[in-house]
Amino acid sequence: ILFVAVSAISFSTAQARDLSYSIARGGRLYDNWYKVIGGQKPDETHPLWPASNTKKAGATTNRCKSCHGWDLRGADGAYGKGSSYYTGIKGLTAMKGKPNEEVIAILKGPEHGYDGKMDEQDFVDLANFVTKGQVDLSLVIDYQTKMAKGDPVKGESYYNGICAGCHGLDGKKIKDMEDPVGELARDNPWEIFQKIQNGQPKEEMTALRVLPLEVTADILAYIQKMPD
């Protein structure tokens, strides 16, 4: 009986781990799918990108986050009017809890046109992120001030133990980053939240999605206090 119980627990844990991995990988695909799969970088502006937005063109318009936002709220979120990424396109919050098949069908449909550009596991992971991995970022970030609602004191311990090995104690260790992480976190906290949760495409960065949401909020709050 004990063996059966332990086996059941182990199997259940494995299932949860697989789903967590799939969601985190889906988050990286949402960020930059062609970089994650090592595919060819699109040259053309995506057909759904509105002509009214002339600030962005080419490959970046083919990234899911560019239309639907890091917070998945589209025109109603951080990529609303005034943003260089404003498209007027709606977010994906209504897809939370929907069957994966609905998301995959849209991605493969003629308007999005991703059929044949990713394999089936990529579509499953991306759909898992959209249907099962969404977080209401208003619980983590104040949309008016852009400041995280976490505890920076706790965040310092988490950051030093998990992140500093790669990013450095001051967030400036990775030399090819466009800006130090502190500056990035203050400018676009929604993006940094997703990176902490899911990792950076094509980089060996730990995804913290399996930890309590408060850990990510605390780390983000601490990073925002780092120097430029």
N, C-alpha and C positions, 0 to 999 in steps of 0.2 A: 504493500500500500504506500509506504514511504517513497519507494522508487517511482511509482506512478505519479505521486504528487510532485516530486522534484522534477520529473520529466515534463510534467504539464507546466510547471512554473518556468522551466528553462525554455520551453517552446514558446510560451507566451512572451517572455523577455526578448527572444530572438525576433518574433514578429514585430514587437514594438520598436526594436532597434532598426530593423529593416525599413519600417515606415519612416522613422525619424531620419534615417540616411537618405531615403528617397525624397522627403520633403526638403531637406537641406540642399540636396543636389538640384532639386527643382527650383529652389530659390536662386541658385547660381545660374541656372539656365534662364530664368526670368531676367536676371541681371544682364547676361551676355551669352546667349546660347551658342553662337558660332565659335566663341573663344573656348567654352567648356568642351565642346566636342571636337575641337581642332579642325573645324570646317572652314571653307573659304569665306573670307570676309566679304559681305555683300557690297557691291559698288553702287547699286542704284538706290535711290530713295524709295522707301516702302510705298506701295500704291495707296495705302490708307492714310499716309501722312498728309495733312491738309496743306494746300498751296498757300494758305494764309500765314503759315509759320515758315518764314524764310531764314530763320536763325539756325536751323538744323537741317542737315541733308545727308544722304549717303548711308553708311553702315549704321550709325547711331540710331537712325529712325527705324531700324529693323529689330531693335532691342525692345522686349516687352515693357520694360520699365520706362522707356522714353514716352510711350503713349499713356500708360496706365499708372505711372508714378511709382516711386519707391514704397509709398503707403497703400498702393493698389486702389486709390480713390479717384484717380484720373483728374478730370477738370474740377472736381469738388474737393481736391486735396492740396497737397503742397505744390503740385504742378498746375495750379489754377491760374487765373488771369494775372498777368504780370511776370510770370515765369517764362524763361527763354524756351521752356519745353511745353508751353501751353498749346494744346491741340483742340480743346473742346470735347475730346473723346471721354466717354464715361469710364468709371473705374470698374473693378472686378468684385466689389464687395458682395454683389448679388449672387455671385457664383460660389460663395462659401457654403459648403455642405451639399452642393449639387453633385450628381454622379459624374465621375471622371469622363465618361463617354461624351457628355455635353461639351466639355472644354476641349477635348481632343477633336471632336467634329468641327468645332469652330476654327481651331488651329489648322486643320487640314483642308478646310473649305477654300473655295476660290478667292475669297476676299483676303484672308490672311496668307494663304498660299505656302504653308510650311510643309505640306505633304512631300515626302521624298528628301527633305533637307535634314531631317533628324530621324533616328531609328525609333522603334516602338517604345523602348525603355525610356528614352528621352521624353516622349510624349506623356508617358505614365508619370514620370517624376515631376514634370512641369504641372500636370493636372493635379497631382497630390499637393503641390505647394499652393495652388490656387484654391482648391476645395477644402483642404485640411490644414493648411499652414498659415492662414491669414491671422494677423494680430491687429487689433484696434490700436493704432499708434497714438491716438489721443490719450490713451491710458499711460503712455510712456513719455510722450513729448508734448510740451505746451506749444500749440501751433502759433500762438501770438509771439512768444519770446524765443521759440526754437530751443528752449532749455529742457533737458531731460528731467524727469520727475523722480530720479533715483537718488541714492545716498552716495555722494562722492567719497566719503570716508571708507565705506565698505568697498566701493568701486576701486579704490587704490590698491587694496589687498588683492582683489580679483585680478586687476590689470597686471600688477607686478608678478603674480604667480602664473598667469596664463599667457599674457600678451607681450610682456616686456622683453622676453627672450628674442623675439623677432623685431619688434617695433622700438625697443629701447625704452629706458625709464622716462625719457622726455618725448617719446613719440616721433623721434627724428632719425632713427637708426637706418630705416630703409631709404637709401639715397635716391632711388629712381621714382619714388612717389612724388607726384606733382606738388603736394603740399604736406606739411606735417599733419598727423592725425588730429591734433587738437584743433587746428584751423578748419580742417574738413568737417569735424564733428560740430563745430559752431555754425558753419555755413550750411551744411546739409545733414542734419542729424538723422533724417529718415534713411538716407543711404548708409550711413555708418551703422545704424541699427541692423539693417539687413545683412551687412558684411559680418557683424559680430554673430548674428544668429546662424547664418548659412555659409560663411566663408567667402573668400575671394576667388573668382573664376581662374582656374589654371595655376593656383598657388597652393602651397601646403599650409593653409591657414585653418586652424581648428574652428569648427562650427559649434557654437554654444547653445544650439536650439534645445538640446536635451535637458539643459539646466533650467531652473525656475526663471520666469520672465524678469523677475526683480534683479537677477544677476546682470542681465544685459542692460537694464535701466541704470543700475549702479555704475557699471563700467562706462557707459556712455556719459553719465554725469561727471565722472572723474576725468575722462578724456577731454571734455569740454573746458576743463580748467587748465589744460596744458598750454604751453607757450606756442606762439606762431613760429 
